[in-house]
Amino acid sequence: MGRVYATPEQLSAWTGQDAPADAVRLLARASEDVEDAARTAIYDVDVQGMPTDPDVIAAMADATCAQVEYQEAAGDDGTGADDRWGSVSIGPVSLGDRRGAPAGAGVTLAPRALRALTRAGLLPGVIW
């Protein structure tokens, strides 16, 4: 398992509900999504690669919880196997997801996760 930026307790506090039974797995998957989104961000880390600045730590935790909340609301189990095809054409082959992005375009980041990362300055070039 890679770096995980939030705990089930933080998820529960974020949503105001008990964390789901598979919260550890969901948080691990959401952490991957958040880390991918912030992959060009520059911040100090410890030897395990975890952020050391309290503001960055909080932003990564908030973004991770927001990502889980978003995926849960959308019925996504975090595996990436959700139904993404909103339209399919056969000739000359055109596949698209529900949001109009091309197939394989990656993970949809939750709006609140995007906001947490942007406000912390972790998404260079994005103005909030």
C-alpha positions as CSV (number, residue, x, y, z in Angstrom):
1,M,0.0,0.0,0.0
2,G,1.3,3.5,-0.9
3,R,1.0,6.7,1.1
4,V,-2.5,7.2,2.7
5,Y,-3.3,10.8,3.6
6,A,-6.4,10.4,5.8
7,T,-7.7,8.0,8.5
8,P,-11.1,6.5,8.8
9,E,-11.6,8.8,11.8
10,Q,-10.9,11.8,9.6
11,L,-13.3,10.5,7.0
12,S,-16.0,10.1,9.6
13,A,-15.4,13.7,10.8
14,W,-15.4,15.0,7.2
15,T,-18.7,13.3,6.3
16,G,-20.4,13.4,9.6
17,Q,-21.2,9.7,9.3
18,D,-19.5,6.5,10.4
19,A,-16.7,5.5,8.1
20,P,-17.7,2.6,5.8
21,A,-16.4,-0.9,6.6
22,D,-13.9,-0.7,3.8
23,A,-12.7,2.8,4.6
24,V,-9.0,1.9,4.8
25,R,-9.2,0.6,1.2
26,L,-11.2,3.5,-0.1
27,L,-8.8,6.0,1.6
28,A,-5.9,4.2,0.0
29,R,-7.4,4.5,-3.5
30,A,-8.5,8.1,-2.9
31,S,-5.0,8.9,-1.7
32,E,-3.6,7.6,-5.0
33,D,-6.0,9.9,-6.9
34,V,-5.1,12.9,-4.8
35,E,-1.4,12.2,-5.1
36,D,-1.7,11.9,-8.9
37,A,-3.5,15.2,-9.0
38,A,-0.8,16.9,-7.0
39,R,2.2,15.1,-8.6
40,T,3.8,18.4,-9.8
41,A,3.3,20.2,-6.4
42,I,6.4,21.0,-4.5
43,Y,6.4,20.5,-0.7
44,D,8.6,19.2,2.0
45,V,8.3,15.5,2.8
46,D,9.7,13.0,5.4
47,V,11.6,9.9,4.6
48,Q,8.4,8.0,3.8
49,G,7.4,10.8,1.3
50,M,4.6,12.1,3.5
51,P,4.2,15.9,3.7
52,T,5.6,17.7,6.8
53,D,3.9,21.1,6.6
54,P,0.7,21.1,8.7
55,D,-1.2,23.0,6.0
56,V,-0.2,20.5,3.3
57,I,-1.0,17.6,5.6
58,A,-4.5,19.1,6.2
59,A,-5.1,19.8,2.5
60,M,-4.1,16.2,1.5
61,A,-6.3,14.7,4.2
62,D,-9.3,17.0,3.2
63,A,-8.8,16.2,-0.4
64,T,-8.6,12.4,0.3
65,C,-11.8,12.5,2.4
66,A,-13.5,14.6,-0.3
67,Q,-12.5,12.1,-2.9
68,V,-14.0,9.2,-0.9
69,E,-17.2,11.1,-0.2
70,Y,-17.5,12.0,-3.9
71,Q,-16.9,8.4,-5.1
72,E,-19.3,7.0,-2.5
73,A,-22.0,9.5,-3.7
74,A,-21.4,8.5,-7.3
75,G,-21.6,4.8,-6.5
76,D,-17.9,4.4,-7.4
77,D,-16.2,1.7,-5.4
78,G,-12.7,3.2,-6.0
79,T,-11.7,0.4,-8.4
80,G,-12.1,2.5,-11.6
81,A,-14.5,-0.1,-13.0
82,D,-17.5,2.2,-12.8
83,D,-19.6,2.7,-15.9
84,R,-17.8,5.5,-17.7
85,W,-19.2,5.1,-21.2
86,G,-21.8,7.8,-21.8
87,S,-21.7,7.4,-25.5
88,V,-20.2,4.8,-27.9
89,S,-20.1,5.0,-31.7
90,I,-18.9,2.2,-33.9
91,G,-17.9,3.9,-37.1
92,P,-15.4,5.4,-37.1
93,V,-15.1,4.4,-33.4
94,S,-15.7,7.0,-30.8
95,L,-15.8,6.3,-27.0
96,G,-16.5,8.9,-24.4
97,D,-17.3,9.0,-20.7
98,R,-20.2,10.7,-19.0
99,R,-18.2,13.9,-18.6
100,G,-17.1,14.0,-22.3
101,A,-13.4,13.2,-21.6
102,P,-11.7,10.7,-23.8
103,A,-11.4,7.1,-22.7
104,G,-8.5,6.6,-20.3
105,A,-8.4,10.3,-19.4
106,G,-7.8,9.3,-15.8
107,V,-9.5,9.9,-12.6
108,T,-12.2,12.5,-12.0
109,L,-11.1,14.5,-9.0
110,A,-13.9,15.5,-6.6
111,P,-14.6,19.3,-6.7
112,R,-14.0,19.6,-3.0
113,A,-10.7,17.7,-3.3
114,L,-9.7,20.1,-6.1
115,R,-10.6,23.0,-3.9
116,A,-8.6,21.7,-1.0
117,L,-5.5,21.2,-3.1
118,T,-5.8,24.5,-4.9
119,R,-6.3,26.5,-1.7
120,A,-3.1,25.0,-0.3
121,G,-1.2,25.9,-3.4
122,L,-0.6,22.3,-4.4
123,L,-1.9,22.7,-8.0
124,P,0.5,25.1,-9.7
125,G,-1.1,27.2,-12.4
126,V,-4.6,26.7,-11.0
127,I,-6.2,29.8,-9.7
128,W,-9.0,29.5,-7.2
